[in-house]
Amino acid sequence: MKKILLIAAVAVFGISNVNAQEVSFGPKAGVNFANLNGDIEDNDMRVGFHIGGAVELMFNEKMGLQAELLYSLQGTKDSYSSTETIGGVTYTEEEEAKLNLSYINIPVSFKYYIANGFNVEAGPQVGILASAKSKYDYTERIQGGGYDETYSESGDEDVKDYFKSIDFGMNFGLGYKMDNGLNFGARYNLGLMNINDSANSDDYKLANGVIQVSAGFMF
């Protein structure tokens, strides 16, 4: 991880020294709508976030490259509920499980400005898995027939060993940059790698899929 960050930093500073007047940089942050695709069913998007910085190098008025370093909370969630009444007694079960995958993402995007600050972007992304945790909340209720009882249980587990440490994908997005440097963007990250690193990884493939909505400022 340290080597990758060092290479990224050297590349950015090297570009800056070549043509500094066409380089801008600044912070960016936003919301993630993340999910896992592949051999998985009935899972839902989980809301996370991303935060970090970006460097933009313009070749001319229309075309450029943007490199970023982002901390990104991704993953998925699953929920289950059932209700059954037997002999006047109602049994209810509810469970919600969340998979929290935290990545250090390094996207590099080719940008093309269409007109008046509007731009499109596309490019590869490398992700470094920082942590992976599974969390669940379970509730069971018994009501009626003289019963009114509730049982709850929750827990979490470190599952980093079950996921690959490196992810690779492609980004596709749209953006708008104001003259004062304030900018907004939306992109989709399509994971191209099977991130499952457990014993059944060949038969149970998982890939990241993340919608990101961002705001930032370029100096």
C-alpha positions as CSV (number, residue, x, y, z in Angstrom):
1,M,0.0,0.0,0.0
2,K,2.8,2.4,0.9
3,K,4.5,1.8,-2.4
4,I,1.4,2.4,-4.4
5,L,0.7,5.7,-2.6
6,L,4.4,6.8,-3.1
7,I,4.2,6.0,-6.8
8,A,0.9,8.0,-7.1
9,A,2.4,11.0,-5.2
10,V,5.6,11.0,-7.4
11,A,3.5,10.8,-10.6
12,V,1.3,13.7,-9.5
13,F,4.2,15.9,-8.4
14,G,6.1,15.0,-11.6
15,I,3.2,16.1,-13.7
16,S,2.8,19.3,-11.7
17,N,6.4,20.2,-12.4
18,V,6.0,19.7,-16.1
19,N,3.2,22.1,-16.6
20,A,2.1,23.6,-13.3
21,Q,-0.2,26.3,-14.8
22,E,-2.6,23.6,-16.1
23,V,-2.8,21.7,-12.8
24,S,-5.5,22.1,-10.2
25,F,-6.1,20.2,-7.0
26,G,-8.5,20.1,-4.0
27,P,-10.7,18.0,-1.7
28,K,-13.8,16.1,-2.6
29,A,-16.3,14.0,-0.7
30,G,-19.7,12.5,-1.2
31,V,-22.2,9.7,-0.8
32,N,-21.8,6.0,-1.9
33,F,-24.7,3.8,-2.9
34,A,-22.9,0.5,-2.9
35,N,-23.8,-3.1,-3.6
36,L,-22.2,-6.4,-4.6
37,N,-22.8,-8.1,-7.9
38,G,-22.3,-11.6,-9.1
39,D,-23.4,-14.9,-7.4
40,I,-25.5,-13.2,-4.7
41,E,-29.3,-12.7,-4.5
42,D,-31.7,-10.5,-2.6
43,N,-29.1,-8.1,-1.3
44,D,-29.7,-4.4,-1.1
45,M,-27.6,-1.2,-1.6
46,R,-26.0,0.2,1.5
47,V,-25.3,3.9,2.0
48,G,-21.7,4.8,2.7
49,F,-19.4,7.7,1.9
50,H,-16.1,8.7,0.3
51,I,-13.6,11.4,1.1
52,G,-10.2,12.4,-0.2
53,G,-8.6,14.6,-2.8
54,A,-8.2,15.0,-6.6
55,V,-5.6,16.4,-9.0
56,E,-6.6,17.5,-12.5
57,L,-4.2,18.0,-15.3
58,M,-5.6,19.7,-18.4
59,F,-3.9,19.1,-21.8
60,N,-6.0,21.8,-23.4
61,E,-9.3,23.5,-22.9
62,K,-11.3,20.3,-23.5
63,M,-9.2,17.3,-22.5
64,G,-7.4,16.3,-19.3
65,L,-6.7,13.6,-16.7
66,Q,-7.9,13.5,-13.1
67,A,-6.2,11.3,-10.4
68,E,-7.7,10.8,-7.0
69,L,-7.0,9.3,-3.6
70,L,-10.2,8.4,-1.7
71,Y,-11.3,6.5,1.4
72,S,-14.5,4.8,0.4
73,L,-17.0,2.8,2.6
74,Q,-18.7,0.2,0.4
75,G,-20.3,-3.2,0.7
76,T,-23.9,-4.5,0.8
77,K,-26.7,-5.3,3.2
78,D,-29.4,-8.0,3.5
79,S,-32.6,-8.1,5.5
80,Y,-35.1,-10.8,6.4
81,S,-38.5,-10.8,8.2
82,S,-41.2,-13.3,8.8
83,T,-44.5,-13.4,10.8
84,E,-46.5,-16.5,11.7
85,T,-49.5,-16.9,14.0
86,I,-50.2,-20.2,15.7
87,G,-53.0,-20.7,18.2
88,G,-53.4,-17.0,18.7
89,V,-49.7,-16.4,19.3
90,T,-47.8,-14.4,16.8
91,Y,-44.1,-15.1,16.2
92,T,-42.1,-12.4,14.4
93,E,-38.4,-12.6,13.3
94,E,-36.4,-9.7,11.9
95,E,-32.7,-9.8,10.9
96,E,-30.5,-7.2,9.1
97,A,-26.9,-8.0,8.1
98,K,-24.4,-5.5,6.7
99,L,-21.1,-6.0,5.0
100,N,-18.8,-3.0,5.5
101,L,-15.9,-2.9,3.0
102,S,-13.5,0.0,3.4
103,Y,-11.2,0.8,0.5
104,I,-8.4,3.2,-0.3
105,N,-9.3,3.9,-4.0
106,I,-7.0,5.4,-6.6
107,P,-9.1,6.3,-9.7
108,V,-7.5,7.9,-12.8
109,S,-10.0,9.3,-15.3
110,F,-9.8,10.8,-18.7
111,K,-12.0,13.9,-18.8
112,Y,-13.6,15.7,-21.7
113,Y,-15.3,19.1,-21.2
114,I,-18.3,19.2,-23.5
115,A,-19.4,22.9,-22.9
116,N,-19.8,25.4,-20.1
117,G,-18.1,23.3,-17.4
118,F,-20.0,20.1,-18.2
119,N,-17.7,17.1,-18.6
120,V,-17.7,13.3,-19.0
121,E,-15.1,11.0,-17.6
122,A,-14.0,7.4,-17.8
123,G,-11.0,5.4,-16.5
124,P,-9.6,2.6,-14.4
125,Q,-9.6,2.4,-10.6
126,V,-7.4,0.4,-8.2
127,G,-8.8,-0.3,-4.7
128,I,-6.8,-1.4,-1.7
129,L,-8.9,-3.2,1.0
130,A,-8.4,-1.4,4.4
131,S,-11.0,-3.4,6.4
132,A,-13.9,-5.8,6.0
133,K,-16.5,-6.3,8.8
134,S,-19.8,-8.2,8.9
135,K,-22.5,-6.9,11.3
136,Y,-25.9,-8.3,12.1
137,D,-28.9,-7.4,14.3
138,Y,-31.6,-10.0,15.1
139,T,-34.9,-9.6,16.9
140,E,-37.5,-12.2,17.8
141,R,-41.0,-11.2,19.2
142,I,-43.7,-13.4,20.7
143,Q,-47.1,-11.7,21.3
144,G,-50.6,-12.9,22.1
145,G,-52.0,-15.7,24.3
146,G,-50.6,-14.1,27.4
147,Y,-47.1,-13.7,25.9
148,D,-45.3,-10.4,25.2
149,E,-41.7,-11.1,24.9
150,T,-38.8,-9.7,22.8
151,Y,-35.3,-11.2,22.3
152,S,-32.6,-9.3,20.5
153,E,-29.0,-10.1,19.5
154,S,-26.3,-8.3,17.6
155,G,-22.7,-8.9,16.7
156,D,-19.9,-8.2,14.3
157,E,-17.0,-10.1,12.8
158,D,-13.7,-9.2,11.1
159,V,-14.0,-10.9,7.6
160,K,-11.0,-9.3,5.9
161,D,-9.4,-12.7,5.3
162,Y,-12.3,-13.7,3.1
163,F,-11.8,-10.8,0.6
164,K,-9.0,-10.0,-1.8
165,S,-6.7,-7.2,-0.8
166,I,-6.8,-5.6,-4.2
167,D,-9.8,-4.6,-6.4
168,F,-9.8,-3.3,-10.0
169,G,-12.7,-1.6,-11.8
170,M,-13.7,1.0,-14.3
171,N,-15.4,4.4,-13.6
172,F,-17.9,6.1,-15.9
173,G,-19.3,9.5,-14.9
174,L,-20.6,13.0,-15.5
175,G,-19.5,16.3,-13.9
176,Y,-19.9,20.0,-13.7
177,K,-17.2,22.5,-12.7
178,M,-17.9,26.1,-12.0
179,D,-15.5,29.0,-12.8
180,N,-14.7,29.4,-9.1
181,G,-13.5,25.8,-8.7
182,L,-16.6,24.3,-7.1
183,N,-17.5,21.1,-8.8
184,F,-20.1,18.3,-8.7
185,G,-20.0,14.8,-10.1
186,A,-21.7,11.4,-10.3
187,R,-20.1,8.2,-11.4
188,Y,-20.6,4.5,-11.5
189,N,-17.7,2.1,-10.5
190,L,-18.0,-1.2,-12.2
191,G,-15.9,-3.8,-10.4
192,L,-14.1,-6.2,-12.8
193,M,-12.5,-8.5,-10.3
194,N,-13.9,-11.3,-8.2
195,I,-13.1,-10.0,-4.7
196,N,-14.2,-13.3,-2.9
197,D,-11.0,-14.9,-1.5
198,S,-12.7,-17.7,0.5
199,A,-12.5,-21.4,-0.2
200,N,-15.5,-21.3,-2.6
201,S,-14.2,-18.3,-4.6
202,D,-14.3,-20.1,-8.0
203,D,-18.0,-21.0,-7.6
204,Y,-19.2,-17.8,-5.7
205,K,-18.0,-14.7,-7.5
206,L,-18.5,-11.2,-6.0
207,A,-17.7,-7.8,-7.6
208,N,-18.2,-4.3,-6.3
209,G,-20.7,-1.9,-7.8
210,V,-20.8,1.6,-6.5
211,I,-22.7,4.8,-7.5
212,Q,-20.9,7.9,-6.2
213,V,-22.3,11.4,-5.9
214,S,-19.6,14.0,-5.1
215,A,-18.9,17.6,-4.4
216,G,-15.4,19.2,-4.4
217,F,-13.3,22.3,-4.8
218,M,-10.4,22.9,-7.1
219,F,-7.7,25.4,-6.4
